[in-house]
Each structure stands twice: as structure tokens, then as C-alpha cells.
Amino acid sequence: MRDKQFISLCKEEIKNYTNKHLDKADSVQITEDDVFIVWICKTLQNNKALVSTTLNDGMYYEVTHNGDKNETYIDCYKKWENYVVRPS
């Protein structure tokens, strides 16, 4: 899959997933402009991207396209904590 096609797929799928899981009472929907690629890589026939949105919800997504099977997998993560470890 070419980069532009993969990026488009990532943005569309994450937009759809996010809108499906937003609290209906908030009456908020995001667009593909609210979805951004943090990191992207293509190795041989496979693609991988780390994706997030402009929402302040702590979510990020890992999108992997398996070129051999022509399948795309999406893992959804929530950031629970961020802390520093310094050498003693």
C-alpha cells in the first residue's frame, strides 16, 4: 500500500472509531483534520503508524497493514501515566 493511501486509511478508520466511541451527550464529532500521524514506517510490503487525535482523551492508536494478507489491524491504547526515571 502506498504511503498516501495508508495515511488516508489511518485517518478515516481512527476518525470513525473515535466518533463511534465518543460520549453521545457531548454532541462532538471529529473529522479527518482532527487525526494526525505521530510516526509512520514502511518495511517491504507492510505499513505501520502511530496515530492520535486532537481530543484531550489520552488515546493513541497503532495501525498496522499486513501487505501479504491485505489486512489492517488497529490497536487502541489509553495513556495512564507518564513519569521520569533517573539513574541513581
N, C-alpha and C positions, 0 to 999 in steps of 0.2 A: 504494500500500500504506500502510495506517495505521501510525503510529509503534509501537504496541504489537505489532502483527503483525510488523513489520520487526525489532524488538528480539528478539522470540521466535525468529524465523528465524535471526538472527545468533547468538544463544546456542546454539541447537540445532546449527547447522552447525559452529561452532567447537568445541563440545564433541565432536561426532562426529569431526571432522578430528584434533583433538588426541589423543583416545583411540586412534584408528587408528594414529597415528604415535609413540606413546609406546613406550619400550623394554619389551617383554613381560616381561623379567626383573625389572623394578621392581614388577610387580603393582600398578600405580597406575592408577586411572581417575578422571577429573574429572566433576563434574556441572555443570548449567547455573548453579548457585550459584557456581561457580569461574570463570565467564566474566563479564567486565564491559565495559561500553561506555565508552570513553575520550572519544569525541566522536561526535556524530550530527547530520546535516543532511538536510532535505528541501527540494528545489527542484523546483517544478512536480510532475511525476509520478515523480521519481527520488528515491532514498534513498541515503545513504552513511553508513557508520560506521567508526570505528577501534575495534578490539576487542582485548582481551588476556585473559589468564588469570592466576590466582593462582600458577601454576607459575613457578619461577625459571629459565626457559629462554631468555629474551631474545626470544621470539617476539611479534609483533603482526600483526594481520590487518586488511586493508581490505576491507570488504564493500560492494558497490555493487549496487543494484537498478535495472534499466532498466525503467521503467514502460511505455514504448512496446512493448517486446518481451516484457514479463513474464518477464525473465531476471535471475538474480542471479549476480554474479561475485565470487570471493573471491581476493584476493592475499595470500600468506603471506610475511612478512618476518622476518629474524633480525637483531637489533641486534648489530653487530660492535664498534662503538666509540662513545664519547661523549667529545668533548673541547671545550675552550673556545677561541675565537678572540677576542683582544682587539685593539682598534685600536692601531697603533704610535704 
